[in-house]
Amino acid sequence: MYVSHLQLADFRSYETAQLRLEPGVSVFVGSNGQGKTNLVEAIGYVASLSSHRVSSDTPLVRQGAPRAIVSAKVVRDGRDMLVDLEINPGRANRARVNRGAAGRPRDVLGILRTVLFAPEDLALVKGDPGERRRFLDDLLVARAPGWRGCAPTTSGCSSSATPC
C-alpha cells in the first residue's frame, strides 16, 4: 500500500500542490519552513482524519481560505482508490471515495494505513519509564477494552473484573 499521488488545495502553507510518489521510501528535502511536514501531515490526515500536530481542523486550512482539499490516490492490493477530503472549519467535513460521496468522512478510515513517528515521540524512548508504561497500557486498552481499569500489582491485576 502506498500513496501514488497527493494533491492539496489551501492545506496549511500550500495554495496548491501536486506530488507523485513511487512505492518505497520517499524523502522530502528542504529548508525549515518549506512545508515538508505539511506533506506528511496531509498524508496522515487521509489515514486518520486527524493531525498529529493540532487538535482541531481550523489550522489545517490556509489562512483566508474557506476550506482545504486533500486528495490522495492510494494503491492497495494492485487497485487505485481515490480519497478526496474537504476540510471545512466550523462545519462538517466531507469525503469522497473514487469520486462517489462517502456516507461519513470516517468511512474512508482504513483505506490508507500509516505509522507516524514524530520528534515529540522521542519521549517514549528517552523519557521516563512511566511514559512507556502509559503508552503500552493505552495500546492494550485500544486492542482489548476489557483491560481498562486494571491496575498491576506484584501478584497480577488488582481488579476482579474480567479479564484481570
N, C-alpha and C positions, 0 to 999 in steps of 0.2 A: 504494500500500500504506500502510495506517495502522492504528493500534490504536484501535478504536471504544469499547472498554470494558476497564477494568482493575479487577480485584478482588484484594485482598490479605487474607490472614489470618495473623497473627503474623509478618509480614515486617518486620524491623528495628523501628522505633518504632511500627508500626501493629498494634493488636489486630485491627481490621478497617478496610477502606477500600474504597470503590467510586467509580469515576471514569468518566464518559462523556467521550469525546473526539470531536471533529469532524475532518474532513480539513483539512489545512493546518497552520499554526503554532499551537502551544499554548504558553501562558506560565503558569508556576506562580509565584505571588507570595506572599510571607510573610516573617515574621521569621526570623532564624537559628535553626536547631534545630527547625523546624516539620515537616520531613520532605519538603521539595521534592526534594532529591537522592535520597531513598529511592524516590520515584516513578520518577524517571529510571533509577535502578539496577534497579528491578523490570522495567521495560520492556527494558532492556539485557540482563537475565538471561534473559528469554524468547528474545531473539535469539541469545545466545551461550552460555548455560548457565554463565556466569561473571560475576563482579563486576569492575568497573573499580577498586574501592576496596580489596578484600581478596582474599587468595589462597585462602581456604577458605570453605566454605559456613556454618560454625558461626556467625559474626557476623550472618548474614542472618536467623537465627531469633530472634524476640523473646525476651528473657531470661525463663526459666521455662516457655517453651512447648516441646512435644516436636518440633514441626515447623512449617514455614511453607508456605503455599499461595500461589502466584501464578497467576492466571488472566487470560488476555488474549484478547479477541475481535479477530482480525486480519482486516481487509478487504483482499483481494488479488484483483485482476482481477475485481471485482464479486462475489466469493464470500466468505462469512464462514467463518472457521476458528477454532475454539475450542481454545486451548492451555492445559492445566492442568498445572502443575508442583508437585510435592510435594518440598520440601527437607527431608531427614532427616539431621541431623548424625550422623556416625559410622556411617551405614547408607547403602544405595543410595537415590538419589533416584528418583522415579517420574514418568512423564509420560503424559499422555493427549491425544489429538487428536480433536476432535469427539466427546468422551465415550467413545471407544474407547481401550483401552490401546495405547500405542506400544511397539514391541519394546524399545527402549532410549531413555533420555532424549535422546540425541544425534540420534534420528530426527526430532526437531522442528526441528533446525537448518535454516535456510533458509526456514522458513515466514515469519518476520519478519526483515527485514534493517534494521540500524540503523548509523548512524555517530555515534560519541560523541567530542566534543571537551571534555576536562576541563581545569580550571585547571593541572594538572601537565603537560599537553601544551604549554603555552606555552614550555617549554624548547626545543621544536623550532623555534620562531620566534625567540626571544630568546637562546637559548643558543649554545653552542659549535658551529661547523660540523661537528665530528666527530659530534655527536649526530644531525644531519640526515643525514649520510652513512650512519651506522649504521642509522637508521630506513629509509632508501631501500634499503640493502643487504638488510635483513630483509624488506622488502616484495618485492624482486626474488626472493629465495630462496623466499618463500612462493608466489610465482606460478610460478617456474621453478626447482625444487630443484637442477637440474644446475649452477647458478651457485654453489652453496655451495663455499667453499674457494678461490674465485678472488680473487686479490689484484691490484688495479690497479697498473700501472707506467706509465712515460711512453710505452711502446710498446703498451699494452693490458694484457691479463691475463697475470700471470706464470706461471700454471699451464698445463700442457699438456693438462689434462683438458677434454673437450668440455663445454660449448660455448665455453669460453675460447678 
